[in-house]
């Protein structure tokens, strides 16, 4: 492997390198009689109770906990207990200084752009079809977007490695290469040899791999690229509690990368962005029992995906192909007309009819590059999956 060209001083914006971060009260102390953060010492209004202290007529005991949480206190700004449990889940990660927690992956995406890209000057590279928030965040931050499409022929959805490398090396404005593995909406794991070629090409910015769906991938088809972080200082891996753990509502995104990158992310984020409620639920989910349950559910979802949903979709009229690698908790299904050509008209009409008249919502992805005529169907419960097949069979059978 060539000597790494990654230099944090050339990647992080100068104003971020100079930033003197806000120091919050919980950075220093979190135990004892805490009178340093202007919190409400009487506890939360929600289900708080004030009762006389035993043996005293002029003092009160404040019951400040709600469901076990001290909601009148600010949370740990770094979420250290949650990070320790993430290390058990991802044992290849060296330590908690390599882990960042954000309000969903979307905050992680936004912060990565904000710490690296100068508005109006820098840009990011994306590989469509891919997750739309990379482009949205770039637009919000007045950052350019360079598109290098995936190889889509035959539903491959793999990197055009030579084109990615050429674009990244020819355009000095590019600070981040966004990769998605398994892809969204493609469901395809990127080939490790391709990822390593990008990491070793001499690009001096960040290569970010979004692994929101990595836990749904069978071990023989691919593993988390978090194991490569120690090897490549310019690699940053994103994961989430929303998908495999079924905790989209708590909004917790996870970033795994070099200590210096995580340091600057922590300096830039709002000090208490991840709430006590989120951290407590995440700790429970990341317990040994929680991880076992997560893996058991994934086994069920994989079985439903591979043994029922995909085979049954293939039997339906006007289903031309199941695209992608099917390594996520969803299936990308292409609908075709009577001549076998991909049809956005049919896909959009089926999508609309299902949502508005059948109470069954899937995702129309026909406008994404290489996805003409496609619906993305999330793997549901066995009952939900049967419903999808029955409704789609009814609607597609009525189309000439």
N, C-alpha and C positions, 0 to 999 in steps of 0.2 A: 504494500500500500504506500502511495506517495506521502511525503510529509504534509500534514494538514495545513491548508491555507487559511484556516479559520482564525481570525483575530478579533476578539470581542470588542476591541477599541474601534475597529473599522465597521462593525455591525451595528452597535448600539448608537443611537443619535447622541450627538455631543451634549445636548442639554440634559439628557437622561444620565449620561456619565457624570455630569456635574451636579446632578440632583442631590440635595440634602433631604432625605425622606422625612416625612412627618413621623414623629415618635409619639405613639399613643400610650395611654396609661398601662395597658396590659402588656406592653413590651417589656416592662421592668418587673412588675410584681402582680401575682394573681391570687395570693392567699393572704389571710389576716383580716384585720378590720380595714376595709377598703374605702377610704375617704379621699381618693385622689382623682376620680374621673367624673365627678358631679353626677353620679348615678343616683337613683331614688332608693335610699336606704330602707324604705318601708316596703319595697317589693312591688311587683306588678299589680296593676288594678285588676287584671283578669284573674279571678279565683284566688286572689290574695286574702289572707285573713290576719287580723291583729287580735291577739288574745293576751290576757294578763299573764305575766311571768309568774311562775310558782314562788310563793313566799314573799311576794312583793306587791304592794298596792300602788306604787308610783312608777313602776316600770312595765313595759310590755314586751312580749315575745313576738317577733315578726316572722310569720310563715311566708317566706319569700319564694318558695319553689312552686312551680306549676308542672305537674307531670314529671318531677325529678329535675327539671331544668331551672337554673338560677337566671330567670329571664330578666331580672333587673340589673344584671351584670353584663358588661360587654363580653363577647366571645373572644377566645384566643385568636388573635389576628392572623396567626400562621397555621392554625388547625393542626398542631403537632401530633395530637393523639391519633387523628385520622390518618395522617401521613405515616405514622408508625405501622398502622394496620395495612396501609397500601403496600408497604415494604414486604409484608408477609404474602400478600397476593401476587406481587411482582418481585420475586426474590433476586432477580438480576440487577435491581436498582441499588446503588451503593448506599444511599442514606437519605434522610428527610430533606437535606439541603438540595437534593436533586428533584424534589417534588414541589409542584405549585398547585394551589387550589383556587379555583375561580367560580364565579356565579355561572355555572354551565360552561360548556365548551365555547359558547359565543363570547363570553368575557375573555377567555384565554386568547381567542383569535384576535379580538380587538386590541388587547394589550400587546400582543406580539407585533402587530402592525404599528402601534403607537410608539413602542420603544425602539423600533428599527428604521422606520420610514419617515423621511422628511416630506411633509405635505407639499404637493405641487411639484415635487422633484423626483421622488423615488417611486418604485413600482414593485409589484409582486407577480409571480408566475403561477398560473393555474392550468390544470389539465382537464378540460371538459370532455365528457359530462362529469360534473362533480358537485359538491355541496355548494349551494348558492351563497352562503354567508361570507365566503372568502371575497367574492366580488362586492357584496353589499358593504362589508366593513371597509374595503379599500375605497369605495366611493365616498363613504361617510368621512373618511380621513383624508380625502383629496389625494389619493394614491393611485397610480396607474395600474392597469391590469394587462399582462402579457399572456396570451392564450396559446398553449401548445396542446392540441387535442390528443386524446388517447387514440391508439390504434383500435378502431371499432369494427373492422371487417370481421364477419363471422361471430360477432358478439364477444370478441376477445377482451376489449377494454383494458389493454395493457399499455405501459408507457412507450411512447416513441422516444427512446432514450437518446438517440443521436440528436433529435430535434430539441429536446429539453436541454441537453448539455450545450448545444450551439447557442441557443437563446440566452441561457444563463451566463455564458462566458462572453458573448458579444455585447450584451447590454449591461453596462455598469450600474444602471439605476435599479436593477432587480436586487432586492434585499431578502426576499423569502421565496422559496419554492414550496408551494402547497401540494402535497400528495395525500391521497385518501385510500386507505387499505384496511379492510375491505371498502371498496368504493361505494358512494351514494350518488346516483341510484343504481350503480352497476353491480354491487354485491361481489366484486372481484378482488381477491388478494393480489397485490402487486408482487412480481417475481423478485426474490431477494437479489439475484445477480444484477437486475436492472437498478434496484435501489442502491446497491453498493457502487455501481458505476457512477451514479449521480453524486453520491457522497464523496467519491474519490476523484472527481473530474477537475478539481481546483477552484470550484465556486466558493467564494469567500463569505457568503451570507448564510442564512439559516435554511435548512431543509426540514420542513415540518410535516410529519406523517400523522394524519388524523385516523385514529383507531377506535372510533366510537363503537364499531361492531365486532371488534377483534375476538371477543369471547364466544361468538357464535361460530367461529371457524374451527374446524377439526384440526387437531395438532399436526396431522400428516399433510395438511394443505397449507399450513403457515402458522408462524408464531409471532408474538408481539415484537416489534422492532425496538421496544424499550431495552432489550438485551444488548443493543448496539450503541447505546448512548455513551458508555464508557470508552468505546473504541473511536467514536466520531464526535468531537466537541461541537461540531456545527449541526448535529441532529437534535431535534426536539420532537417528542411524541405526545400526542393528545389522546386522552381517554375520557370516559364519562361514567357517571352512576345512572344515567338515564335509561340505558338500553338493557344490558344483561341483568342489572340489579333491579330493573323495573321502578326506578325512582326519578322519573322525569320531573315530578313535582317539587323535589327539593332543590333542583338547580345546582348541581355540583359537578364542575368540570375538573379534570386532572391533567396537569402537564408534567412531563418527565424530561429532564434535560440536564445540561451542564450546570454546575453550581453558580457560575457567573450569570448565566441567562436567568436562572430562577431568582437570583439576588435582585436583578434589575426589575423583574416582574413584580416582586414583592415591594420594592421601593415605589413603584408606580401605581399600584392598585390602591383603591380606597382601603383604609386600615381595617375596617370591620365588615367587609363586603359579604363574607360568608357567615350566615347567622348561627346562633347557638342551636336552634331547632334543626337546621341542616346538618351541622356537625354531629349532633347526637344521633340522628337517624343514620347517618353514614357510618358512625362507629358501630352501631348495632348491625348494620348490613355487612360490615367488614369483619364481624366476629367469625370464629370458626363455623358456628352454626349457620350464620348468614351466607357465608361463601358456599357451604354445602348445599343450601337451599337454592342459591343462584345456579349452581352447576346442575342440579337436578331439573330445574325448570328449563335450562338450556337443552338438556337431553330431550325433553318432551318437545320443545320447539323445533329442534333439528329433525326429530322423527316426523312431526307433522309436516314440516317443509319438504323433506326428501321422500317420504313414503306416501304422503297423501296429496298435498297441495300441488306440487309440481306435476306428478303423474296425471292428476285429474284435470288440471288446466290444459295439459297437452291433448287431452281427448276432446276438448270443446271445439265446436265449429268456429272458424275465423281466428283461431289462435295459431299464429304462424310459427312462433318460436318462444322458448324461454331463454332470455339472454343473460349474459354475465356468468360469474362463477358460483352464484348462490351460496356465498359464504357469510351472509348477514341474516337478519331475522325478517327478510322480505324477499319477494320474487319479482323480477322484471319480466313482464309478459307482453309480447308484441301481437297486436291484432292486425289482421290483413283483410283485404277485400276479396271478392270472388276470383280475381286473377292472381291472388297471392302477393299483392303489393301492400306494404305497410300503409295503414290508413289512420291518419289522425282523426278523420271525420267519424269513423266507427268508434275509435277509442274514446273520443270526447263525448259522443252521444251515450255510450254505455256508462262512462264515468258519471255523467250528469243524471241520467235516469236512475242509477243505483243510489246516488246521494240524495236526490230530491224526492224520489217516489218510493224507494225501497228501504230507506234508512240505513244504507250500507255504504260507507265512505272508503274509497281507495284513493290513490294519487295518480293524476294524469301527468305523464312526463314526456309527452310527445314532442314538445318544443325543445327538449335538450338535444345537444349534438349526439348523433348516432342512435337516438331513441325514438325515432318516428313511429307512431302507432302504439306507443308503450303505456301500459298501466303498471304502477308499482303497488303490489299487494303485500301488506304486512302479514306475517304469519300470526294468526290469532289462536284462540282456543279451538279444540276439535269442533265444537258446535259452530263457532264463527267461521271456520274454514269450510265446513259443509254448506253453510249459508252462502258464502261467496261463490262456491261452485254451482249451487242450485240457481242462484239469481243470474249469474253470468251465462249459464246454459240456457235459461229461459230467454234472456235478451238476445244472445248471439244466434240462437236457433231461428229467431224471427227475422233475421237479416238475410236477404237473398244472396 
